[in-house]
C-alpha cells in the first residue's frame, strides 16, 4: 500500500490551508478513511478555507464498485462542515 497523498485546492485563502489539510490527514491516520478526509477538510476550513467564504462541501468516496461508497453533500449552508 502506498503512503503518499496530494492536497490541492481552488480559490484558497492561502498556503496555510494546504498545510493544515495535509497535517490533519497525516495526524488522523488511525481514523477510517472517510472520517480522516472530513477531519482534513475541517482543518482546512479552520485555516481559512475558501477565500470566497463558506457555502457548500462534498465528499465522494469510490472503491472498486461502479457506485460510490459514500456521497456526502451539503449544497447550501452557513457551516457546511458542522457536526450535528
C-alpha positions, 0 to 999 in steps of 0.5 A: 500500500502506498503512503503518499497523498496530494492536497490541492485546492481552488480559490484558497485563502492561502498556503496555510490551508494546504498545510493544515489539510495535509497535517490533519490527514497525516495526524488522523491516520488511525481514523477510517478513511472517510472520517480522516478526509472530513477531519482534513477538510475541517482543518482546512476550513479552520485555516481559512478555507475558501477565500470566497467564504463558506457555502457548500462541501462534498465528499465522494468516496469510490472503491472498486464498485461502479457506485460510490461508497459514500456521497456526502453533500451539503449544497447550501449552508452557513457551516457546511462542515458542522457536526450535528 
